[in-house]
Amino acid sequence: MVRRGSRALAALSAIFLCTGCAAAAPSQWSTAAPVQATPSTAPTPAPTAAPTPEPTPEPTAAESLTETIDLAKFSASTTIDNPWFPLSPGQRRTYTGAATIDGERLSRKVVLTITDLTKEISGVQSVVAYEVDWTDGVLGEAEIVLWAQDDDGVVWRMGEYPEVYEDGELVETPVWIHGFDDALAGIAMQSDPKPYTPSYAQGWGPAVQWNDRGRVFEVGSETCVRAGCYKDVLVIDEFNPDEPDAHQLKYYAKGVGTVRVGWAGAKEEEQEVLGLLRLETLSVAAQGRVRAQVLAQDARGYKTSPNVYGKTPPIVPPAG
């Protein structure tokens, strides 16, 4: 779900229209439906071929490598109610799909939980989200993601602490946090995204090669995933200037957030596709279990990343 700089998935899917939905205007990018959940014995569908996209654009005079964040404009930073990027504590979003690993098409599942925990980053209280990725049923990554909304309604990515696993062993923690190692927060969602506007930095983490950008690719689309059908969908093209021919399109529905992820690019190897399977609110007990996992990972971060993550205040449980 989250791009990883040089490890990023070049992704793009377009619109799988539901029966009875009016067809959206065709685009230059191909369409690919999310992979449906199947029994473990069933073969995983092959990726849908995608045409070569337009070359990754060079920044224009109106664009910059980083975004200017005003840390004084976060009076209610943990209230994230941007219509395209709403975050409600206790909400869990499950995505299913597939990716190609070493030439084999494997199932992939991503579970994103919005916790009631917060972490202070450069004086800004940030919402703590917890994203866990599995490939072929095996844990690949568990990530603490930090978001905050400013007084203009812009949602900022303040940093992230991922733990990458191979064969059950922790192998990498490419953490970046605003204010450390020259890292800067980036825009996760604009307050009023419009087409034909300049791209924007989604964060700047040179120590871990985080240099992703976003731009509005399409508005007013329609799409269906297993969780339902959505109209007036916003499509954001994400790319890294250091990775030509690598794009990830994310599809956002108002009041929901991300409902689809896909791929494009002639050199993309994983060809990941994901669709929203389920959107739910966790029970108090389930929220407590996730909270315990997040706090344990937060504690590990002080050991695995003492010079970056270790310099941030600990994650804080809700008052009371």
C-alpha positions as CSV (number, residue, x, y, z in Angstrom):
1,M,0.0,0.0,0.0
2,V,2.8,2.4,0.8
3,R,5.6,3.1,-1.7
4,R,9.1,2.3,-0.6
5,G,11.4,4.6,-2.6
6,S,13.7,2.3,-4.6
7,R,11.7,-0.7,-3.3
8,A,8.4,0.8,-4.4
9,L,5.9,-1.1,-6.3
10,A,5.3,0.6,-9.7
11,A,1.6,0.2,-9.7
12,L,-1.5,1.1,-11.6
13,S,-4.9,-0.2,-12.2
14,A,-7.9,1.4,-13.7
15,I,-11.5,0.9,-13.4
16,F,-13.4,-2.4,-13.0
17,L,-17.0,-1.2,-13.6
18,C,-19.8,-2.9,-11.8
19,T,-22.9,-4.2,-13.6
20,G,-25.2,-1.3,-14.1
21,C,-22.6,1.4,-13.5
22,A,-22.1,3.9,-16.3
23,A,-18.7,3.6,-18.0
24,A,-16.2,6.1,-17.0
25,A,-14.3,8.0,-19.6
26,P,-11.5,5.9,-21.1
27,S,-8.0,6.7,-20.1
28,Q,-4.6,5.9,-21.5
29,W,-4.0,3.4,-18.7
30,S,-5.3,-0.2,-18.7
31,T,-8.0,-1.6,-16.4
32,A,-7.5,-4.5,-14.0
33,A,-10.0,-5.8,-11.5
34,P,-8.8,-6.7,-8.0
35,V,-8.0,-10.4,-7.4
36,Q,-10.9,-12.1,-5.7
37,A,-10.4,-14.1,-2.6
38,T,-10.1,-17.8,-3.4
39,P,-9.4,-21.0,-1.5
40,S,-5.8,-21.5,-0.8
41,T,-5.8,-24.4,-3.3
42,A,-7.0,-22.3,-6.2
43,P,-4.5,-20.7,-8.6
44,T,-3.9,-17.0,-8.2
45,P,-5.0,-15.1,-11.3
46,A,-2.3,-13.8,-13.6
47,P,-1.7,-10.1,-13.8
48,T,-3.4,-8.0,-16.4
49,A,-1.0,-6.6,-19.0
50,A,-0.7,-2.8,-18.9
51,P,0.6,-0.5,-21.6
52,T,3.7,1.6,-21.1
53,P,2.6,4.8,-19.3
54,E,3.8,8.3,-20.2
55,P,7.3,9.0,-19.0
56,T,7.7,10.1,-15.4
57,P,7.3,13.9,-15.6
58,E,10.2,16.2,-14.7
59,P,9.3,18.7,-12.0
60,T,8.1,22.0,-13.4
61,A,8.9,25.5,-12.1
62,A,5.8,25.3,-10.0
63,E,7.0,22.1,-8.3
64,S,9.6,21.5,-5.6
65,L,11.4,18.5,-4.2
66,T,9.9,19.1,-0.8
67,E,6.8,20.7,0.7
68,T,6.8,23.5,3.2
69,I,4.9,22.5,6.3
70,D,3.8,25.1,8.9
71,L,4.0,23.3,12.2
72,A,2.0,26.1,13.9
73,K,-1.1,25.2,11.8
74,F,-2.1,21.9,13.5
75,S,-4.6,22.9,16.1
76,A,-6.6,19.7,15.8
77,S,-4.1,17.5,14.1
78,T,-5.5,14.2,15.1
79,T,-9.0,15.0,13.8
80,I,-8.5,13.7,10.2
81,D,-11.8,14.3,8.4
82,N,-10.5,15.1,4.9
83,P,-13.3,13.6,2.8
84,W,-10.9,11.7,0.6
85,F,-8.7,10.5,3.5
86,P,-10.9,10.1,6.6
87,L,-9.3,8.2,9.5
88,S,-11.5,7.0,12.3
89,P,-9.9,5.3,15.4
90,G,-10.9,1.6,15.6
91,Q,-11.4,1.3,11.8
92,R,-9.8,-1.6,10.0
93,R,-9.5,-1.9,6.2
94,T,-8.6,-5.2,4.6
95,Y,-7.3,-5.3,1.0
96,T,-6.7,-8.5,-1.1
97,G,-4.9,-9.0,-4.3
98,A,-1.8,-10.5,-5.8
99,A,1.8,-9.8,-6.7
100,T,4.5,-11.5,-8.7
101,I,7.5,-12.7,-6.6
102,D,10.4,-14.5,-8.3
103,G,8.2,-15.1,-11.4
104,E,5.4,-16.7,-9.4
105,R,2.0,-15.1,-8.9
106,L,1.2,-15.0,-5.2
107,S,-1.7,-13.8,-3.1
108,R,-1.3,-10.6,-1.1
109,K,-3.3,-9.2,1.8
110,V,-2.9,-5.8,3.5
111,V,-4.6,-4.9,6.7
112,L,-4.7,-1.2,7.8
113,T,-5.9,-0.3,11.2
114,I,-6.4,3.2,12.5
115,T,-5.6,3.2,16.1
116,D,-6.5,5.5,19.0
117,L,-2.8,6.1,19.7
118,T,-0.9,9.2,18.9
119,K,2.8,10.1,18.6
120,E,4.3,13.6,18.7
121,I,6.5,14.5,15.7
122,S,8.2,17.9,15.8
123,G,5.5,19.1,18.2
124,V,2.6,17.8,16.1
125,Q,0.4,15.1,17.5
126,S,0.0,12.5,14.8
127,V,-2.5,9.6,14.3
128,V,-0.8,6.2,14.5
129,A,-1.9,3.7,11.9
130,Y,-0.7,0.1,11.7
131,E,-0.4,-1.6,8.3
132,V,0.5,-5.3,8.0
133,D,1.3,-7.0,4.7
134,W,1.2,-10.7,3.9
135,T,2.4,-12.4,0.7
136,D,1.2,-16.0,0.2
137,G,0.1,-16.0,3.9
138,V,3.6,-15.0,5.1
139,L,4.3,-11.8,7.0
140,G,6.3,-9.4,4.9
141,E,6.0,-6.1,6.6
142,A,4.5,-4.4,9.7
143,E,4.5,-0.7,9.6
144,I,3.7,2.2,11.9
145,V,2.4,5.1,9.8
146,L,2.0,8.6,11.1
147,W,-0.5,11.1,9.8
148,A,-1.7,14.6,10.8
149,Q,-4.2,17.1,9.4
150,D,-3.5,20.8,9.3
151,D,-5.9,23.6,9.8
152,D,-6.5,23.9,6.0
153,G,-7.6,20.2,5.7
154,V,-4.3,18.9,4.2
155,V,-3.3,15.5,5.5
156,W,0.4,15.1,6.0
157,R,2.5,12.0,6.2
158,M,4.8,12.8,9.2
159,G,6.9,9.7,8.8
160,E,6.8,5.9,9.1
161,Y,8.6,3.0,10.9
162,P,8.4,-0.2,8.8
163,E,9.7,-3.6,9.9
164,V,10.5,-5.8,6.9
165,Y,10.6,-9.6,7.4
166,E,12.0,-12.5,5.5
167,D,11.4,-16.1,6.6
168,G,10.2,-14.7,9.9
169,E,13.3,-12.7,10.6
170,L,13.5,-8.9,10.8
171,V,15.8,-7.8,8.1
172,E,15.3,-4.1,7.5
173,T,13.8,-1.0,9.2
174,P,13.8,1.8,6.6
175,V,12.4,4.4,9.0
176,W,12.1,8.1,8.1
177,I,10.6,10.8,10.4
178,H,10.1,14.5,9.8
179,G,12.9,16.5,11.3
180,F,15.6,13.7,11.4
181,D,18.3,12.8,8.8
182,D,17.0,15.7,6.6
183,A,13.6,14.0,6.3
184,L,10.6,16.2,5.7
185,A,6.9,15.5,5.9
186,G,4.9,15.2,2.7
187,I,1.3,15.5,1.6
188,A,-0.8,12.4,1.9
189,M,-3.9,14.1,0.6
190,Q,-4.6,17.7,-0.6
191,S,-7.6,19.6,0.9
192,D,-9.1,20.1,-2.5
193,P,-7.4,17.9,-5.1
194,K,-7.9,19.1,-8.7
195,P,-6.7,17.8,-12.1
196,Y,-4.1,19.6,-14.1
197,T,-2.3,20.8,-11.0
198,P,1.4,20.4,-10.2
199,S,2.6,17.2,-8.5
200,Y,3.5,17.4,-4.8
201,A,6.0,15.7,-2.5
202,Q,4.6,12.8,-0.4
203,G,7.6,13.0,1.8
204,W,11.4,13.4,1.7
205,G,13.5,10.7,3.3
206,P,16.9,10.8,1.6
207,A,18.5,8.4,4.0
208,V,16.1,5.6,3.0
209,Q,15.5,6.8,-0.6
210,W,12.0,8.0,0.0
211,N,11.2,10.5,-2.7
212,D,7.7,9.8,-3.8
213,R,5.4,12.3,-5.4
214,G,1.7,12.4,-6.2
215,R,-0.5,14.2,-8.7
216,V,-4.2,14.1,-9.5
217,F,-4.6,11.7,-12.4
218,E,-8.4,11.5,-12.8
219,V,-11.6,12.6,-11.1
220,G,-15.2,11.4,-11.4
221,S,-14.3,7.8,-12.0
222,E,-16.5,4.8,-11.0
223,T,-15.1,1.6,-9.7
224,C,-16.2,-1.6,-8.0
225,V,-14.3,-3.7,-5.5
226,R,-15.5,-6.5,-3.3
227,A,-16.5,-4.0,-0.6
228,G,-18.8,-2.2,-2.9
229,C,-19.2,0.1,-5.9
230,Y,-18.1,3.8,-5.8
231,K,-18.8,6.8,-7.9
232,D,-17.0,10.2,-8.1
233,V,-13.7,8.4,-7.4
234,L,-10.4,10.4,-7.2
235,V,-7.4,8.8,-8.7
236,I,-3.9,9.8,-7.6
237,D,-0.8,8.9,-9.6
238,E,2.2,8.2,-7.3
239,F,5.7,8.0,-8.7
240,N,9.3,8.4,-7.8
241,P,11.4,10.5,-10.2
242,D,14.3,8.1,-9.6
243,E,12.3,5.2,-11.0
244,P,11.3,6.0,-14.6
245,D,8.3,3.9,-15.9
246,A,7.1,3.2,-12.4
247,H,3.7,4.4,-11.3
248,Q,1.1,3.5,-8.6
249,L,-2.4,4.7,-8.9
250,K,-4.6,4.8,-5.8
251,Y,-8.3,5.2,-6.1
252,Y,-10.1,7.2,-3.3
253,A,-13.8,7.2,-2.6
254,K,-15.3,10.1,-0.6
255,G,-15.9,9.2,3.0
256,V,-14.0,5.9,2.7
257,G,-10.4,6.5,1.5
258,T,-8.4,4.1,-0.6
259,V,-10.5,1.5,-2.3
260,R,-8.1,0.2,-5.0
261,V,-4.4,0.0,-5.9
262,G,-2.9,-1.2,-9.1
263,W,0.2,-1.1,-11.3
264,A,1.6,-0.1,-14.7
265,G,5.1,0.2,-16.2
266,A,7.0,-2.0,-18.6
267,K,9.7,-2.6,-16.0
268,E,7.5,-3.3,-13.0
269,E,8.2,-6.8,-11.7
270,E,5.7,-7.3,-8.9
271,Q,2.6,-6.1,-10.7
272,E,0.7,-5.7,-7.5
273,V,-3.1,-5.3,-7.5
274,L,-5.3,-4.7,-4.4
275,G,-8.9,-4.1,-3.8
276,L,-10.8,-3.2,-0.7
277,L,-12.4,-6.4,0.7
278,R,-13.8,-5.2,3.9
279,L,-14.3,-2.0,6.0
280,E,-15.1,-2.6,9.6
281,T,-15.0,-1.2,13.1
282,L,-13.1,-3.4,15.6
283,S,-14.4,-4.4,18.9
284,V,-12.9,-3.0,22.1
285,A,-11.0,-6.2,22.6
286,A,-9.7,-6.4,19.0
287,Q,-8.5,-2.7,19.3
288,G,-6.7,-3.6,22.4
289,R,-4.8,-6.4,20.7
290,V,-3.7,-4.1,17.9
291,R,-2.7,-1.4,20.4
292,A,-0.5,-4.0,22.1
293,Q,1.2,-4.9,18.8
294,V,1.8,-1.2,18.0
295,L,3.3,-0.4,21.4
296,A,5.6,-3.4,21.2
297,Q,6.8,-2.3,17.7
298,D,7.2,1.3,19.0
299,A,9.4,0.0,21.8
300,R,11.5,-2.0,19.3
301,G,12.1,1.1,17.3
302,Y,14.1,2.7,20.0
303,K,16.6,-0.2,19.6
304,T,16.6,-0.7,15.9
305,S,16.7,3.0,15.0
306,P,18.2,4.8,18.0
307,N,19.4,7.8,16.0
308,V,16.0,8.5,14.3
309,Y,13.0,6.8,15.8
310,G,14.7,6.6,19.1
311,K,14.8,10.4,19.3
312,T,11.0,10.7,19.1
313,P,8.6,10.7,22.1
314,P,6.9,7.3,22.7
315,I,3.5,6.5,21.3
316,V,0.8,7.7,23.7
317,P,-2.4,5.7,24.5
318,P,-5.7,7.7,24.7
319,A,-6.4,9.6,27.9
320,G,-8.5,7.8,30.4
